[in-house]
């Protein structure tokens, strides 16, 4: 009986992947901000996928024109934050930070090229087919 109990306890200790999940979000851009001026005519659509096990947040455009992978540097009960990215073409916009508020669903990203900051409203989604 002790042997069976120890096997069960050890197996439960090694299977913590049940807490990992993939979060899919559909986002609509609603404004951009630069040098104190707000451009409320900004409109863009994107998809964000967060892999909590790998600590990666992937930003995908709806038209397939870009795909950025952010390495999550801070995760807490309030937000997912990243200031590191990988596999980006340096000739395009260079993003320096991405932040997803877990309560409001607001996603922001900022570029170094022109200092512009982009704001999106995100909501959970699932694959339809």
N, CA and C atoms as an extended XYZ file, in Angstrom:
387
Properties=species:S:1:pos:R:3:atomname:S:1:resname:S:1:resid:I:1 pbc="F F F"
N         0.822       -1.196        0.000 N   UNK     1
C         0.000        0.000        0.000 CA  UNK     1
C         0.865        1.259        0.000 C   UNK     1
N         1.942        1.243        0.778 N   UNK     2
C         2.853        2.392        0.816 CA  UNK     2
C         3.497        2.623       -0.531 C   UNK     2
N         3.804        1.546       -1.215 N   UNK     3
C         4.426        1.648       -2.533 CA  UNK     3
C         3.469        2.292       -3.533 C   UNK     3
N         2.226        1.886       -3.502 N   UNK     4
C         1.217        2.454       -4.391 CA  UNK     4
C         0.994        3.933       -4.097 C   UNK     4
N         0.935        4.275       -2.844 N   UNK     5
C         0.750        5.665       -2.453 CA  UNK     5
C         1.938        6.522       -2.882 C   UNK     5
N         3.146        6.010       -2.711 N   UNK     6
C         4.315        6.780       -3.125 CA  UNK     6
C         4.371        6.951       -4.645 C   UNK     6
N         3.945        5.970       -5.399 N   UNK     7
C         3.899        6.095       -6.868 CA  UNK     7
C         2.891        7.168       -7.278 C   UNK     7
N         1.759        7.201       -6.639 N   UNK     8
C         0.734        8.200       -6.959 CA  UNK     8
C         1.225        9.606       -6.614 C   UNK     8
N         1.843        9.761       -5.465 N   UNK     9
C         2.338       11.081       -5.056 CA  UNK     9
C         3.436       11.558       -5.997 C   UNK     9
N         4.367       10.700       -6.332 N   UNK    10
C         5.436       11.083       -7.252 CA  UNK    10
C         4.908       11.424       -8.646 C   UNK    10
N         3.934       10.676       -9.107 N   UNK    11
C         3.378       10.979      -10.434 CA  UNK    11
C         2.644       12.323      -10.425 C   UNK    11
N         2.000       12.660       -9.333 N   UNK    12
C         1.330       13.965       -9.245 CA  UNK    12
C         2.331       15.112       -9.170 C   UNK    12
N         3.470       14.888       -8.579 N   UNK    13
C         4.499       15.925       -8.512 CA  UNK    13
C         5.101       16.232       -9.880 C   UNK    13
N         5.176       15.247      -10.739 N   UNK    14
C         5.822       15.438      -12.041 CA  UNK    14
C         4.871       15.859      -13.149 C   UNK    14
N         3.599       15.926      -12.898 N   UNK    15
C         2.672       16.301      -13.980 CA  UNK    15
C         2.043       17.661      -13.688 C   UNK    15
N         2.832       18.700      -13.738 N   UNK    16
C         2.333       20.059      -13.542 CA  UNK    16
C         1.981       20.718      -14.867 C   UNK    16
N         2.049       20.002      -15.980 N   UNK    17
C         1.693       20.583      -17.277 CA  UNK    17
C         0.192       20.808      -17.404 C   UNK    17
N        -0.580       20.287      -16.479 N   UNK    18
C        -2.019       20.509      -16.539 CA  UNK    18
C        -2.370       21.976      -16.292 C   UNK    18
N        -1.459       22.743      -15.696 N   UNK    19
C        -1.701       24.154      -15.455 CA  UNK    19
C        -1.367       25.013      -16.671 C   UNK    19
N        -0.595       24.477      -17.584 N   UNK    20
C        -0.226       25.221      -18.788 CA  UNK    20
C        -1.399       25.226      -19.762 C   UNK    20
N        -1.576       26.358      -20.442 N   UNK    21
C        -2.645       26.431      -21.419 CA  UNK    21
C        -2.291       27.439      -22.502 C   UNK    21
N        -3.029       27.356      -23.598 N   UNK    22
C        -2.864       28.292      -24.701 CA  UNK    22
C        -4.100       29.172      -24.740 C   UNK    22
N        -3.876       30.479      -24.742 N   UNK    23
C        -4.961       31.463      -24.750 CA  UNK    23
C        -4.986       32.125      -26.114 C   UNK    23
N        -6.137       32.088      -26.781 N   UNK    24
C        -6.313       32.734      -28.081 CA  UNK    24
C        -7.186       33.967      -27.930 C   UNK    24
N        -6.708       35.084      -28.496 N   UNK    25
C        -7.421       36.357      -28.403 CA  UNK    25
C        -7.590       36.973      -29.781 C   UNK    25
N        -8.725       37.568      -30.005 N   UNK    26
C        -8.985       38.337      -31.217 CA  UNK    26
C        -8.979       39.809      -30.829 C   UNK    26
N        -8.172       40.618      -31.537 N   UNK    27
C        -7.955       42.005      -31.123 CA  UNK    27
C        -8.314       42.989      -32.236 C   UNK    27
N        -8.886       44.111      -31.831 N   UNK    28
C        -9.248       45.196      -32.744 CA  UNK    28
C        -8.521       46.455      -32.289 C   UNK    28
N        -7.693       47.022      -33.179 N   UNK    29
C        -6.984       48.254      -32.866 CA  UNK    29
C        -7.933       49.431      -32.863 C   UNK    29
N        -7.816       50.285      -31.839 N   UNK    30
C        -8.756       51.406      -31.757 CA  UNK    30
C        -8.072       52.771      -31.692 C   UNK    30
N        -6.765       52.835      -31.391 N   UNK    31
C        -6.089       54.128      -31.424 CA  UNK    31
C        -4.576       53.915      -31.415 C   UNK    31
N        -3.869       54.953      -31.828 N   UNK    32
C        -2.412       54.985      -31.703 CA  UNK    32
C        -2.044       56.331      -31.101 C   UNK    32
N        -0.857       56.375      -30.515 N   UNK    33
C        -0.449       57.542      -29.740 CA  UNK    33
C         0.998       57.856      -30.064 C   UNK    33
N         1.271       59.136      -30.371 N   UNK    34
C         2.640       59.558      -30.629 CA  UNK    34
C         2.794       61.031      -30.277 C   UNK    34
N         3.824       61.331      -29.505 N   UNK    35
C         4.184       62.700      -29.134 CA  UNK    35
C         2.991       63.511      -28.628 C   UNK    35
N         2.176       62.915      -27.779 N   UNK    36
C         1.042       63.612      -27.202 CA  UNK    36
C        -0.171       63.706      -28.097 C   UNK    36
N        -0.100       63.196      -29.318 N   UNK    37
C        -1.235       63.242      -30.245 CA  UNK    37
C        -1.845       61.860      -30.360 C   UNK    37
N        -3.162       61.810      -30.258 N   UNK    38
C        -3.890       60.559      -30.356 CA  UNK    38
C        -4.526       60.458      -31.734 C   UNK    38
N        -4.273       59.344      -32.407 N   UNK    39
C        -4.897       59.066      -33.700 CA  UNK    39
C        -6.001       58.047      -33.456 C   UNK    39
N        -7.235       58.519      -33.304 N   UNK    40
C        -8.351       57.619      -33.017 CA  UNK    40
C        -8.942       57.014      -34.287 C   UNK    40
N        -8.396       57.344      -35.445 N   UNK    41
C        -8.860       56.728      -36.691 CA  UNK    41
C        -8.105       55.439      -36.993 C   UNK    41
N        -7.102       55.105      -36.165 N   UNK    42
C        -6.342       53.867      -36.343 CA  UNK    42
C        -7.262       52.673      -36.199 C   UNK    42
N        -7.220       51.772      -37.187 N   UNK    43
C        -8.035       50.568      -37.144 CA  UNK    43
C        -7.213       49.410      -37.689 C   UNK    43
N        -7.115       48.363      -36.917 N   UNK    44
C        -6.327       47.203      -37.308 CA  UNK    44
C        -6.904       45.980      -36.603 C   UNK    44
N        -6.700       44.818      -37.192 N   UNK    45
C        -7.161       43.563      -36.609 CA  UNK    45
C        -5.976       42.630      -36.456 C   UNK    45
N        -5.891       41.950      -35.327 N   UNK    46
C        -4.817       40.988      -35.124 CA  UNK    46
C        -5.295       39.868      -34.210 C   UNK    46
N        -4.475       38.845      -34.125 N   UNK    47
C        -4.760       37.681      -33.299 CA  UNK    47
C        -3.559       37.477      -32.378 C   UNK    47
N        -3.818       37.225      -31.111 N   UNK    48
C        -2.743       36.995      -30.148 CA  UNK    48
C        -2.932       35.618      -29.535 C   UNK    48
N        -1.846       34.875      -29.504 N   UNK    49
C        -1.850       33.542      -28.890 CA  UNK    49
C        -0.781       33.525      -27.801 C   UNK    49
N        -1.190       33.163      -26.588 N   UNK    50
C        -0.284       33.108      -25.447 CA  UNK    50
C        -0.129       31.658      -25.024 C   UNK    50
N         1.106       31.189      -25.027 N   UNK    51
C         1.429       29.846      -24.555 CA  UNK    51
C         2.057       30.003      -23.170 C   UNK    51
N         1.290       29.670      -22.131 N   UNK    52
C         1.768       29.885      -20.772 CA  UNK    52
C         2.862       28.900      -20.375 C   UNK    52
N         2.932       27.768      -21.045 N   UNK    53
C         3.978       26.795      -20.739 CA  UNK    53
C         5.331       27.246      -21.281 C   UNK    53
N         5.356       27.710      -22.535 N   UNK    54
C         6.598       28.150      -23.170 CA  UNK    54
C         6.927       29.609      -22.867 C   UNK    54
N         5.983       30.339      -22.249 N   UNK    55
C         6.151       31.768      -21.941 CA  UNK    55
C         6.386       32.582      -23.206 C   UNK    55
N         5.524       32.348      -24.212 N   UNK    56
C         5.615       33.058      -25.489 CA  UNK    56
C         4.251       33.651      -25.828 C   UNK    56
N         4.263       34.906      -26.274 N   UNK    57
C         3.067       35.577      -26.760 CA  UNK    57
C         3.294       35.881      -28.246 C   UNK    57
N         2.452       35.339      -29.108 N   UNK    58
C         2.602       35.504      -30.550 CA  UNK    58
C         1.538       36.465      -31.055 C   UNK    58
N         1.970       37.482      -31.770 N   UNK    59
C         1.059       38.474      -32.364 CA  UNK    59
C         1.010       38.219      -33.873 C   UNK    59
N        -0.181       37.931      -34.390 N   UNK    60
C        -0.372       37.600      -35.796 CA  UNK    60
C        -1.325       38.603      -36.430 C   UNK    60
N        -1.016       39.031      -37.644 N   UNK    61
C        -1.944       39.912      -38.341 CA  UNK    61
C        -3.023       39.070      -38.998 C   UNK    61
N        -4.184       39.655      -39.215 N   UNK    62
C        -5.267       38.926      -39.867 CA  UNK    62
C        -4.981       38.652      -41.335 C   UNK    62
N        -4.231       39.529      -41.978 N   UNK    63
C        -3.943       39.327      -43.395 CA  UNK    63
C        -2.657       38.544      -43.636 C   UNK    63
N        -1.968       38.122      -42.583 N   UNK    64
C        -0.753       37.327      -42.715 CA  UNK    64
C         0.491       38.124      -43.050 C   UNK    64
N         0.452       39.440      -42.910 N   UNK    65
C         1.592       40.268      -43.291 CA  UNK    65
C         2.707       40.251      -42.242 C   UNK    65
N         2.400       39.934      -40.988 N   UNK    66
C         3.443       39.862      -39.974 CA  UNK    66
C         3.085       38.848      -38.900 C   UNK    66
N         4.100       38.402      -38.211 N   UNK    67
C         3.962       37.491      -37.089 CA  UNK    67
C         5.141       37.748      -36.150 C   UNK    67
N         4.868       38.207      -34.944 N   UNK    68
C         5.908       38.515      -33.978 CA  UNK    68
C         5.766       37.584      -32.779 C   UNK    68
N         6.886       37.077      -32.298 N   UNK    69
C         6.887       36.256      -31.100 CA  UNK    69
C         7.568       37.020      -29.976 C   UNK    69
N         6.806       37.267      -28.931 N   UNK    70
C         7.311       37.955      -27.750 CA  UNK    70
C         7.640       36.924      -26.689 C   UNK    70
N         8.765       37.086      -26.029 N   UNK    71
C         9.127       36.240      -24.894 CA  UNK    71
C         8.613       36.941      -23.639 C   UNK    71
N         7.723       36.291      -22.916 N   UNK    72
C         7.124       36.919      -21.744 CA  UNK    72
C         8.177       37.069      -20.646 C   UNK    72
N         8.432       38.305      -20.262 N   UNK    73
C         9.429       38.567      -19.231 CA  UNK    73
C         8.801       38.739      -17.851 C   UNK    73
N         7.517       39.065      -17.804 N   UNK    74
C         6.834       39.185      -16.519 CA  UNK    74
C         5.384       38.758      -16.684 C   UNK    74
N         4.954       37.859      -15.821 N   UNK    75
C         3.576       37.391      -15.791 CA  UNK    75
C         3.108       37.475      -14.352 C   UNK    75
N         2.004       38.180      -14.143 N   UNK    76
C         1.414       38.218      -12.808 CA  UNK    76
C        -0.099       38.212      -12.944 C   UNK    76
N        -0.805       38.410      -11.855 N   UNK    77
C        -2.264       38.338      -11.910 CA  UNK    77
C        -2.882       39.508      -12.668 C   UNK    77
N        -2.127       40.555      -12.938 N   UNK    78
C        -2.657       41.742      -13.613 CA  UNK    78
C        -2.365       41.785      -15.108 C   UNK    78
N        -1.182       41.349      -15.549 N   UNK    79
C        -0.849       41.480      -16.964 CA  UNK    79
C         0.219       40.500      -17.414 C   UNK    79
N         0.322       40.356      -18.727 N   UNK    80
C         1.429       39.685      -19.399 CA  UNK    80
C         2.278       40.794      -20.009 C   UNK    80
N         3.569       40.785      -19.744 N   UNK    81
C         4.443       41.847      -20.228 CA  UNK    81
C         5.674       41.244      -20.892 C   UNK    81
N         6.118       41.881      -21.962 N   UNK    82
C         7.330       41.448      -22.637 CA  UNK    82
C         8.093       42.646      -23.160 C   UNK    82
N         9.405       42.592      -23.026 N   UNK    83
C        10.274       43.575      -23.662 CA  UNK    83
C        11.359       42.859      -24.468 C   UNK    83
N        11.123       41.571      -24.739 N   UNK    84
C        12.029       40.784      -25.569 CA  UNK    84
C        11.223       40.118      -26.675 C   UNK    84
N        11.786       40.091      -27.863 N   UNK    85
C        11.134       39.421      -28.976 CA  UNK    85
C        12.164       38.597      -29.714 C   UNK    85
N        11.694       37.704      -30.550 N   UNK    86
C        12.630       36.905      -31.332 CA  UNK    86
C        12.123       36.793      -32.760 C   UNK    86
N        13.037       36.481      -33.660 N   UNK    87
C        12.736       36.259      -35.078 CA  UNK    87
C        12.076       37.452      -35.745 C   UNK    87
N        12.609       38.638      -35.514 N   UNK    88
C        12.049       39.819      -36.157 CA  UNK    88
C        13.013       40.344      -37.201 C   UNK    88
N        12.462       40.795      -38.312 N   UNK    89
C        13.256       41.401      -39.361 CA  UNK    89
C        13.578       42.829      -38.943 C   UNK    89
N        14.834       43.172      -38.848 N   UNK    90
C        15.252       44.488      -38.358 CA  UNK    90
C        14.886       45.615      -39.322 C   UNK    90
N        14.563       45.311      -40.562 N   UNK    91
C        14.200       46.353      -41.522 CA  UNK    91
C        12.774       46.838      -41.305 C   UNK    91
N        11.967       46.040      -40.629 N   UNK    92
C        10.593       46.433      -40.327 CA  UNK    92
C        10.583       47.272      -39.056 C   UNK    92
N         9.381       47.534      -38.555 N   UNK    93
C         9.277       48.227      -37.275 CA  UNK    93
C         9.975       47.400      -36.207 C   UNK    93
N        10.663       48.063      -35.321 N   UNK    94
C        11.298       47.374      -34.207 CA  UNK    94
C        10.454       47.665      -32.966 C   UNK    94
N         9.797       46.642      -32.468 N   UNK    95
C         8.955       46.807      -31.289 CA  UNK    95
C         9.799       46.629      -30.039 C   UNK    95
N         9.510       47.422      -29.027 N   UNK    96
C        10.311       47.344      -27.809 CA  UNK    96
C         9.531       46.801      -26.620 C   UNK    96
N         8.220       46.849      -26.647 N   UNK    97
C         7.451       46.360      -25.506 CA  UNK    97
C         6.043       45.984      -25.930 C   UNK    97
N         5.516       44.988      -25.255 N   UNK    98
C         4.128       44.573      -25.447 CA  UNK    98
C         3.547       44.282      -24.078 C   UNK    98
N         2.280       44.653      -23.893 N   UNK    99
C         1.638       44.508      -22.603 CA  UNK    99
C         0.174       44.131      -22.821 C   UNK    99
N        -0.277       43.075      -22.148 N   UNK   100
C        -1.673       42.657      -22.219 CA  UNK   100
C        -2.259       42.679      -20.821 C   UNK   100
N        -3.235       43.563      -20.606 N   UNK   101
C        -3.917       43.658      -19.326 CA  UNK   101
C        -4.910       42.505      -19.232 C   UNK   101
N        -4.805       41.685      -18.203 N   UNK   102
C        -5.633       40.496      -18.076 CA  UNK   102
C        -7.061       40.809      -17.625 C   UNK   102
N        -7.302       41.989      -17.065 N   UNK   103
C        -8.642       42.345      -16.607 CA  UNK   103
C        -9.440       43.085      -17.677 C   UNK   103
N        -8.803       44.019      -18.359 N   UNK   104
C        -9.520       44.814      -19.360 CA  UNK   104
C        -9.403       44.245      -20.762 C   UNK   104
N        -8.402       43.405      -21.008 N   UNK   105
C        -8.188       42.856      -22.342 CA  UNK   105
C        -7.508       43.834      -23.281 C   UNK   105
N        -6.939       44.904      -22.760 N   UNK   106
C        -6.271       45.895      -23.600 CA  UNK   106
C        -4.835       45.475      -23.866 C   UNK   106
N        -4.464       45.430      -25.139 N   UNK   107
C        -3.115       45.078      -25.568 CA  UNK   107
C        -2.451       46.323      -26.131 C   UNK   107
N        -1.221       46.614      -25.687 N   UNK   108
C        -0.471       47.748      -26.216 CA  UNK   108
C         0.892       47.264      -26.692 C   UNK   108
N         1.371       47.871      -27.755 N   UNK   109
C         2.732       47.615      -28.218 CA  UNK   109
C         3.334       48.939      -28.645 C   UNK   109
N         4.653       49.046      -28.526 N   UNK   110
C         5.337       50.304      -28.811 CA  UNK   110
C         6.540       50.052      -29.713 C   UNK   110
N         6.777       50.974      -30.654 N   UNK   111
C         7.893       50.848      -31.587 CA  UNK   111
C         8.996       51.842      -31.255 C   UNK   111
N        10.209       51.509      -31.689 N   UNK   112
C        11.321       52.438      -31.527 CA  UNK   112
C        11.527       53.268      -32.785 C   UNK   112
N        10.990       52.799      -33.891 N   UNK   113
C        11.209       53.501      -35.157 CA  UNK   113
C        10.632       54.904      -35.128 C   UNK   113
N         9.378       55.006      -34.721 N   UNK   114
C         8.759       56.327      -34.666 CA  UNK   114
C         8.195       56.668      -33.285 C   UNK   114
N         8.379       55.788      -32.302 N   UNK   115
C         7.893       56.049      -30.955 CA  UNK   115
C         6.399       55.905      -30.810 C   UNK   115
N         5.743       55.358      -31.817 N   UNK   116
C         4.285       55.222      -31.785 CA  UNK   116
C         3.882       54.063      -30.880 C   UNK   116
N         2.778       54.239      -30.198 N   UNK   117
C         2.215       53.215      -29.329 CA  UNK   117
C         0.836       52.843      -29.861 C   UNK   117
N         0.575       51.531      -29.979 N   UNK   118
C        -0.676       51.027      -30.542 CA  UNK   118
C        -1.516       50.377      -29.450 C   UNK   118
N        -2.832       50.604      -29.511 N   UNK   119
C        -3.762       50.093      -28.508 CA  UNK   119
C        -4.805       49.217      -29.187 C   UNK   119
N        -5.075       48.057      -28.570 N   UNK   120
C        -6.054       47.103      -29.084 CA  UNK   120
C        -6.984       46.666      -27.968 C   UNK   120
N        -8.235       46.382      -28.319 N   UNK   121
C        -9.182       45.721      -27.422 CA  UNK   121
C        -9.203       44.255      -27.821 C   UNK   121
N        -8.972       43.356      -26.864 N   UNK   122
C        -8.912       41.921      -27.153 CA  UNK   122
C        -9.998       41.174      -26.383 C   UNK   122
N       -10.476       40.114      -26.997 N   UNK   123
C       -11.435       39.230      -26.343 CA  UNK   123
C       -11.078       37.795      -26.687 C   UNK   123
N       -11.459       36.885      -25.805 N   UNK   124
C       -11.120       35.481      -26.033 CA  UNK   124
C       -11.871       34.942      -27.238 C   UNK   124
N       -11.247       34.023      -27.905 N   UNK   125
C       -11.842       33.420      -29.091 CA  UNK   125
C       -11.475       31.945      -29.123 C   UNK   125
N       -12.123       31.216      -29.992 N   UNK   126
C       -11.770       29.819      -30.176 CA  UNK   126
C       -11.804       29.500      -31.661 C   UNK   126
N       -11.129       28.436      -32.025 N   UNK   127
C       -11.079       28.033      -33.423 CA  UNK   127
C       -12.436       27.474      -33.826 C   UNK   127
N       -12.998       27.963      -34.927 N   UNK   128
C       -14.329       27.556      -35.331 CA  UNK   128
C       -14.352       26.229      -36.080 C   UNK   128
N       -13.349       25.972      -36.874 N   UNK   129
C       -13.326       24.693      -37.599 CA  UNK   129
C       -11.916       24.269      -37.882 C   UNK   129
